[in-house]
C-alpha cells in the first residue's frame, strides 16, 4: 500500500564505450527529485542493464561507484536485463 515513485532510464554506454555524460546528468537530476520527495514514498531508479567489457561493469554499477554522494539512502536502484526479461535490485 506504500506510495512509489519510479524513474526509468534506458541509457547505454557510448558507441566507443565511453560514459554518456549528458545522460548521466539526468540520473543526477532524478536523484535530486528523489531527495525532494516525501520520505513516505518508496523511490526506485529503474535502468536498462548495459554491460561494458572495456570497463568490466554495467552503467548502473559505474553510477553507484562514481556518484554515491548524490544518491539518497532510501533510493533503490534496479537494472532491467532486456535479453532475459528480468529485473534485479543492485542497491
MARTORLO-57109 format. One record per residue (C-alpha): y, x, z; residue number from 1; residue in three letters; chain. Coordinates in Angstrom, 1 decimal. Each point is the difference from the previous one (the first is absolute). Layout:
N
<rec Y="Y" X="X" Z="Z" i="NUM" aa="ALA" ch="A"/>
...
END
This chain:
91
<rec Y="0.0" X="0.0" Z="0.0" i="1" aa="UNK" ch="A"/>
<rec Y="2.3" X="3.1" Z="0.1" i="2" aa="UNK" ch="A"/>
<rec Y="2.7" X="0.2" Z="-2.6" i="3" aa="UNK" ch="A"/>
<rec Y="-0.4" X="2.7" Z="-2.6" i="4" aa="UNK" ch="A"/>
<rec Y="2.4" X="2.0" Z="-2.2" i="5" aa="UNK" ch="A"/>
<rec Y="-1.7" X="1.8" Z="-2.9" i="6" aa="UNK" ch="A"/>
<rec Y="1.6" X="2.4" Z="-2.4" i="7" aa="UNK" ch="A"/>
<rec Y="-2.1" X="0.8" Z="-3.1" i="8" aa="UNK" ch="A"/>
<rec Y="0.5" X="3.1" Z="-2.2" i="9" aa="UNK" ch="A"/>
<rec Y="-2.0" X="1.1" Z="-3.1" i="10" aa="UNK" ch="A"/>
<rec Y="1.4" X="3.5" Z="-0.4" i="11" aa="UNK" ch="A"/>
<rec Y="-1.9" X="3.0" Z="-1.3" i="12" aa="UNK" ch="A"/>
<rec Y="0.5" X="3.8" Z="-0.2" i="13" aa="UNK" ch="A"/>
<rec Y="2.0" X="1.0" Z="-3.1" i="14" aa="UNK" ch="A"/>
<rec Y="-1.8" X="0.9" Z="-3.2" i="15" aa="UNK" ch="A"/>
<rec Y="0.4" X="3.7" Z="0.9" i="16" aa="UNK" ch="A"/>
<rec Y="-1.4" X="-0.6" Z="3.5" i="17" aa="UNK" ch="A"/>
<rec Y="3.4" X="0.2" Z="1.8" i="18" aa="UNK" ch="A"/>
<rec Y="1.4" X="-2.2" Z="2.7" i="19" aa="UNK" ch="A"/>
<rec Y="1.7" X="-3.2" Z="-1.4" i="20" aa="UNK" ch="A"/>
<rec Y="3.1" X="0.6" Z="2.1" i="21" aa="UNK" ch="A"/>
<rec Y="2.0" X="-3.0" Z="-1.1" i="22" aa="UNK" ch="A"/>
<rec Y="-2.9" X="-2.3" Z="0.7" i="23" aa="UNK" ch="A"/>
<rec Y="-0.7" X="1.6" Z="3.4" i="24" aa="UNK" ch="A"/>
<rec Y="3.6" X="-0.9" Z="0.9" i="25" aa="UNK" ch="A"/>
<rec Y="-1.0" X="-3.7" Z="-0.3" i="26" aa="UNK" ch="A"/>
<rec Y="-2.7" X="0.7" Z="2.6" i="27" aa="UNK" ch="A"/>
<rec Y="2.7" X="1.4" Z="2.3" i="28" aa="UNK" ch="A"/>
<rec Y="2.0" X="-3.1" Z="-0.6" i="29" aa="UNK" ch="A"/>
<rec Y="-2.9" X="-2.2" Z="0.9" i="30" aa="UNK" ch="A"/>
<rec Y="-0.4" X="1.9" Z="3.3" i="31" aa="UNK" ch="A"/>
<rec Y="3.7" X="-0.8" Z="0.8" i="32" aa="UNK" ch="A"/>
<rec Y="-0.7" X="-3.7" Z="-0.6" i="33" aa="UNK" ch="A"/>
<rec Y="-3.1" X="0.2" Z="2.2" i="34" aa="UNK" ch="A"/>
<rec Y="2.0" X="1.7" Z="2.7" i="35" aa="UNK" ch="A"/>
<rec Y="2.6" X="-2.8" Z="-0.1" i="36" aa="UNK" ch="A"/>
<rec Y="-2.6" X="-2.8" Z="0.1" i="37" aa="UNK" ch="A"/>
<rec Y="-0.9" X="-1.6" Z="3.3" i="38" aa="UNK" ch="A"/>
<rec Y="-2.7" X="1.6" Z="2.0" i="39" aa="UNK" ch="A"/>
<rec Y="-2.1" X="-3.2" Z="0.1" i="40" aa="UNK" ch="A"/>
<rec Y="-0.8" X="0.5" Z="-3.7" i="41" aa="UNK" ch="A"/>
<rec Y="-3.0" X="1.9" Z="-1.3" i="42" aa="UNK" ch="A"/>
<rec Y="1.4" X="2.5" Z="-2.5" i="43" aa="UNK" ch="A"/>
<rec Y="-2.1" X="1.4" Z="-2.9" i="44" aa="UNK" ch="A"/>
<rec Y="0.8" X="2.4" Z="-2.9" i="45" aa="UNK" ch="A"/>
<rec Y="-2.7" X="-0.7" Z="-2.5" i="46" aa="UNK" ch="A"/>
<rec Y="-0.2" X="2.6" Z="-2.8" i="47" aa="UNK" ch="A"/>
<rec Y="-2.1" X="0.9" Z="-3.0" i="48" aa="UNK" ch="A"/>
<rec Y="-2.4" X="2.9" Z="0.7" i="49" aa="UNK" ch="A"/>
<rec Y="0.8" X="2.9" Z="-2.3" i="50" aa="UNK" ch="A"/>
<rec Y="-1.7" X="3.3" Z="0.6" i="51" aa="UNK" ch="A"/>
<rec Y="1.3" X="3.3" Z="-1.2" i="52" aa="UNK" ch="A"/>
<rec Y="-2.6" X="2.7" Z="-0.5" i="53" aa="UNK" ch="A"/>
<rec Y="2.9" X="2.5" Z="-0.3" i="54" aa="UNK" ch="A"/>
<rec Y="1.2" X="-0.9" Z="3.6" i="55" aa="UNK" ch="A"/>
<rec Y="-3.4" X="-1.1" Z="1.4" i="56" aa="UNK" ch="A"/>
<rec Y="1.5" X="-3.1" Z="1.4" i="57" aa="UNK" ch="A"/>
<rec Y="1.1" X="-3.6" Z="-0.8" i="58" aa="UNK" ch="A"/>
<rec Y="3.6" X="-0.9" Z="-0.4" i="59" aa="UNK" ch="A"/>
<rec Y="-0.2" X="-2.0" Z="3.3" i="60" aa="UNK" ch="A"/>
<rec Y="-1.5" X="3.0" Z="1.8" i="61" aa="UNK" ch="A"/>
<rec Y="2.9" X="2.1" Z="-1.4" i="62" aa="UNK" ch="A"/>
<rec Y="2.5" X="-2.5" Z="1.3" i="63" aa="UNK" ch="A"/>
<rec Y="-1.6" X="-0.1" Z="3.4" i="64" aa="UNK" ch="A"/>
<rec Y="0.2" X="3.8" Z="0.2" i="65" aa="UNK" ch="A"/>
<rec Y="3.5" X="0.4" Z="-1.3" i="66" aa="UNK" ch="A"/>
<rec Y="1.8" X="-3.0" Z="1.4" i="67" aa="UNK" ch="A"/>
<rec Y="-1.5" X="-0.8" Z="3.4" i="68" aa="UNK" ch="A"/>
<rec Y="3.5" X="-0.1" Z="1.6" i="69" aa="UNK" ch="A"/>
<rec Y="0.9" X="-3.0" Z="-2.1" i="70" aa="UNK" ch="A"/>
<rec Y="-3.1" X="-2.1" Z="0.7" i="71" aa="UNK" ch="A"/>
<rec Y="0.4" X="-2.4" Z="2.9" i="72" aa="UNK" ch="A"/>
<rec Y="-2.9" X="0.2" Z="2.5" i="73" aa="UNK" ch="A"/>
<rec Y="-1.1" X="-3.6" Z="-0.7" i="74" aa="UNK" ch="A"/>
<rec Y="-0.3" X="0.3" Z="-3.8" i="75" aa="UNK" ch="A"/>
<rec Y="-3.5" X="0.0" Z="-1.5" i="76" aa="UNK" ch="A"/>
<rec Y="-0.6" X="1.9" Z="-3.3" i="77" aa="UNK" ch="A"/>
<rec Y="-2.7" X="-1.3" Z="-2.2" i="78" aa="UNK" ch="A"/>
<rec Y="-1.3" X="1.4" Z="-3.3" i="79" aa="UNK" ch="A"/>
<rec Y="-1.5" X="-2.2" Z="-2.7" i="80" aa="UNK" ch="A"/>
<rec Y="-2.6" X="1.7" Z="-2.2" i="81" aa="UNK" ch="A"/>
<rec Y="0.3" X="-1.9" Z="-3.3" i="82" aa="UNK" ch="A"/>
<rec Y="-3.2" X="1.4" Z="-1.5" i="83" aa="UNK" ch="A"/>
<rec Y="-2.1" X="-1.1" Z="3.0" i="84" aa="UNK" ch="A"/>
<rec Y="2.0" X="-3.1" Z="0.8" i="85" aa="UNK" ch="A"/>
<rec Y="0.2" X="1.0" Z="3.7" i="86" aa="UNK" ch="A"/>
<rec Y="2.8" X="0.6" Z="2.5" i="87" aa="UNK" ch="A"/>
<rec Y="-0.1" X="2.5" Z="2.8" i="88" aa="UNK" ch="A"/>
<rec Y="2.4" X="0.4" Z="3.0" i="89" aa="UNK" ch="A"/>
<rec Y="1.0" X="3.7" Z="0.2" i="90" aa="UNK" ch="A"/>
<rec Y="2.5" X="-0.5" Z="2.9" i="91" aa="UNK" ch="A"/>
END
